[in-house]
Amino acid sequence: MTSLKGDQGTTRALNRRLILNEIRRQGPTSRARLAEQTGLSPAAITFVTTELLQEGLLIEKGERRPIPLDIHYSGHFVIGLKLMESRLEAVLTDLSTQILARTSLDLPDHQPETVARYAARAREELCQQSGVDAQKLLGVGMGLPGVIDAKSGICLLSGRFGWKDIPIARLISEHTQLPVWVDNDVNAFAVAERLFGSGKNTPNFVVVTVGRAIGSAIVMEGKLYRGRNGGAGEFGHTLSEYRGRKCECGRLGCLEAYASEHSLLRHFQEISPRHHNIQMEGLLKLIDRKNERILNVLEDAGSRLGRNLADMANLLNPDLIVLGGEGVRLGEAFFRPMRLAFRERAFDCVAEDLPIAIHDWGDDAWARGAAGLATEHFFDFEVQPSEGLENN
C-alpha cells in the first residue's frame, strides 16, 4: 500500500509539472488563469506557485494586477552536445534553449573516453565565454546517431562511430560532474520542438531529418515514443525500392540510399563524371544554376521521400510533420516534388490540412536540440538523468 507521504509527494510533483508546462505553453499567466486552465483549486495554485517562486523557478513579471507568473528561464542553464563525425558541437543555453555561448571542438578520434574528456573541455569553454557559474548548470544533454537506451544512457549501437553497448552518459557525467541525459540526435531535436518549437501545442507530431542520414522521431500524446529499446524512428531504413541501391546499413532499397545528402551527392557524382569530386557546397551552386541533371536527381529523391512520408502519415495520422536537418538547404527543388508525391499517396482524410513545417536549420541546431534533453527535466519530473549526480 502506498504511503500518504508518497501520495502527497506524487501530487506535489504532478501539480508542479502541470503549472510549469501551462506557463511554458501559454507564456506569462496569472494565478487565477492557472486555476482556470489546470483545474487546480486557488489554494493549490497559491501553495505550489509560492514554492516555485521561493525556489527561483518562477518569477513575477510586471506590476499590473493580477501579476502574471513566468518561468525564470534566465536563472538556470544547461549544456547541449552533438557528436559529429569529426567534432563535438556544444552550446550553453538557458531554460528556453536560447543559446548564450557555443563552441566546436575537433576530435582526434571517436573513443568514448575522448568524447567524455572533450565534453568536460566544452563545459569549461562555454562557462568562460558566457560568464555563467558552473554551479548554475542543471545538466548536460547529448544527441548522437544510433540506437540509444535513454533510460540507462547506454549507446546500444552507433555504426557511424563503431560503438556498441557504450555507457556514454556515465562517462560524460564522471568528467563534467553533472547529470547527463543522452538520446538519439533526432529524438533530442524532437524534444526541443515539443518544448519550444512547432510542436509546442501539438500532442501528436512527427519529426523527420534529412542530412548525412535520414531519421525520424515520433511524439504521441505529448510524449516521445522510443520503442522497445530506443530503436523507434529508423525512417531512413524503410523501403523505397525493392532490391534497389545498397544502403550503408547493408540492406537494399532503403530510403536513405536515395534521399540523404550523402546518397544524393554520390548518385550525382556517378551520373556526371566531370563532377566526380564535387561536394555539397558545389552541388548547392549547381542547384542555384538550375543544372538539369541535379534537378532530376532531386525530383526523384524528393518524390521518394514524399511517398514514404505519406506511408508514415497514413499509419500514424499525426497533427503535424516537422522537417529539419542539413537537407533543408536543398530547397524547393527537393521539397516541391516531395509535397506533390505526399499529396498523391496520402489518404485524403490524412493529408487534408496536415501542415508540413520545414525548420530553418543552423549549424548549432543539433546541439540546441540536445540541450532540450536536459531542459526537459525541468518540465517533467519523471525524466530522470541517464547518469549523473543528484541535483541539489
Secondary structure in CASP SS format (residue, H / E / C, confidence):
PFRMAT SS
TARGET T0000
AUTHOR 0000-0000-0000
METHOD secondary structure of the structure
MODEL  1
M C 1.00
T C 1.00
S C 1.00
L H 1.00
K H 1.00
G H 1.00
D H 1.00
Q H 1.00
G H 1.00
T H 1.00
T H 1.00
R H 1.00
A H 1.00
L H 1.00
N H 1.00
R H 1.00
R H 1.00
L H 1.00
I H 1.00
L H 1.00
N H 1.00
E H 1.00
I H 1.00
R H 1.00
R H 1.00
Q H 1.00
G C 1.00
P C 1.00
T E 1.00
S C 1.00
R H 1.00
A H 1.00
R H 1.00
L H 1.00
A H 1.00
E H 1.00
Q H 1.00
T H 1.00
G C 1.00
L C 1.00
S C 1.00
P H 1.00
A H 1.00
A H 1.00
I H 1.00
T H 1.00
F H 1.00
V H 1.00
T H 1.00
T H 1.00
E H 1.00
L H 1.00
L H 1.00
Q H 1.00
E C 1.00
G C 1.00
L C 1.00
L E 1.00
I E 1.00
E E 1.00
K C 1.00
G C 1.00
E C 1.00
R C 1.00
R C 1.00
P C 1.00
I C 1.00
P C 1.00
L E 1.00
D E 1.00
I E 1.00
H C 1.00
Y H 1.00
S H 1.00
G H 1.00
H C 1.00
F E 1.00
V E 1.00
I E 1.00
G E 1.00
L E 1.00
K E 1.00
L E 1.00
M C 1.00
E C 1.00
S C 1.00
R E 1.00
L E 1.00
E E 1.00
A E 1.00
V E 1.00
L E 1.00
T E 1.00
D E 1.00
L C 1.00
S C 1.00
T C 1.00
Q C 1.00
I E 1.00
L E 1.00
A E 1.00
R E 1.00
T E 1.00
S E 1.00
L E 1.00
D E 1.00
L C 1.00
P C 1.00
D C 1.00
H C 1.00
Q C 1.00
P H 1.00
E H 1.00
T H 1.00
V H 1.00
A H 1.00
R H 1.00
Y H 1.00
A H 1.00
A H 1.00
R H 1.00
A H 1.00
R H 1.00
E H 1.00
E H 1.00
L H 1.00
C H 1.00
Q H 1.00
Q H 1.00
S H 1.00
G C 1.00
V C 1.00
D C 1.00
A H 1.00
Q H 1.00
K H 1.00
L E 1.00
L E 1.00
G E 1.00
V E 1.00
G E 1.00
M E 1.00
G E 1.00
L E 1.00
P C 1.00
G C 1.00
V E 1.00
I E 1.00
D E 1.00
A C 1.00
K C 1.00
S C 1.00
G C 1.00
I E 1.00
C E 1.00
L E 1.00
L E 1.00
S E 1.00
G C 1.00
R C 1.00
F C 1.00
G C 1.00
W E 1.00
K E 1.00
D E 1.00
I E 1.00
P C 1.00
I H 1.00
A H 1.00
R H 1.00
L H 1.00
I H 1.00
S H 1.00
E H 1.00
H H 1.00
T H 1.00
Q C 1.00
L C 1.00
P C 1.00
V E 1.00
W E 1.00
V E 1.00
D E 1.00
N E 1.00
D H 1.00
V H 1.00
N H 1.00
A H 1.00
F H 1.00
A H 1.00
V H 1.00
A H 1.00
E H 1.00
R H 1.00
L H 1.00
F H 1.00
G C 1.00
S C 1.00
G C 1.00
K C 1.00
N C 1.00
T C 1.00
P C 1.00
N C 1.00
F E 1.00
V E 1.00
V E 1.00
V E 1.00
T E 1.00
V E 1.00
G C 1.00
R C 1.00
A C 1.00
I E 1.00
G E 1.00
S E 1.00
A E 1.00
I E 1.00
V E 1.00
M E 1.00
E C 1.00
G C 1.00
K E 1.00
L E 1.00
Y E 1.00
R C 1.00
G C 1.00
R C 1.00
N C 1.00
G C 1.00
G C 1.00
A C 1.00
G C 1.00
E C 1.00
F H 1.00
G H 1.00
H H 1.00
T C 1.00
L E 1.00
S C 1.00
E C 1.00
Y C 1.00
R C 1.00
G C 1.00
R C 1.00
K E 1.00
C C 1.00
E C 1.00
C C 1.00
G C 1.00
R C 1.00
L E 1.00
G C 1.00
C E 1.00
L C 1.00
E H 1.00
A H 1.00
Y H 1.00
A H 1.00
S C 1.00
E H 1.00
H H 1.00
S H 1.00
L H 1.00
L H 1.00
R H 1.00
H H 1.00
F H 1.00
Q H 1.00
E H 1.00
I H 1.00
S C 1.00
P H 1.00
R H 1.00
H H 1.00
H C 1.00
N C 1.00
I C 1.00
Q C 1.00
M H 1.00
E H 1.00
G H 1.00
L H 1.00
L H 1.00
K H 1.00
L H 1.00
I H 1.00
D H 1.00
R C 1.00
K C 1.00
N C 1.00
E H 1.00
R H 1.00
I H 1.00
L H 1.00
N H 1.00
V H 1.00
L H 1.00
E H 1.00
D H 1.00
A H 1.00
G H 1.00
S H 1.00
R H 1.00
L H 1.00
G H 1.00
R H 1.00
N H 1.00
L H 1.00
A H 1.00
D H 1.00
M H 1.00
A H 1.00
N H 1.00
L H 1.00
L H 1.00
N C 1.00
P C 1.00
D C 1.00
L E 1.00
I E 1.00
V E 1.00
L E 1.00
G E 1.00
G C 1.00
E H 1.00
G H 1.00
V H 1.00
R H 1.00
L H 1.00
G C 1.00
E H 1.00
A H 1.00
F H 1.00
F H 1.00
R H 1.00
P H 1.00
M H 1.00
R H 1.00
L H 1.00
A H 1.00
F H 1.00
R H 1.00
E H 1.00
R H 1.00
A C 1.00
F C 1.00
D H 1.00
C H 1.00
V H 1.00
A H 1.00
E C 1.00
D C 1.00
L C 1.00
P C 1.00
I E 1.00
A E 1.00
I E 1.00
H C 1.00
D C 1.00
W C 1.00
G C 1.00
D C 1.00
D C 1.00
A H 1.00
W H 1.00
A H 1.00
R H 1.00
G H 1.00
A H 1.00
A H 1.00
G H 1.00
L H 1.00
A H 1.00
T H 1.00
E H 1.00
H H 1.00
F H 1.00
F H 1.00
D C 1.00
F C 1.00
E C 1.00
V C 1.00
Q C 1.00
P C 1.00
S C 1.00
E E 1.00
G C 1.00
L C 1.00
E C 1.00
N C 1.00
N C 1.00
END
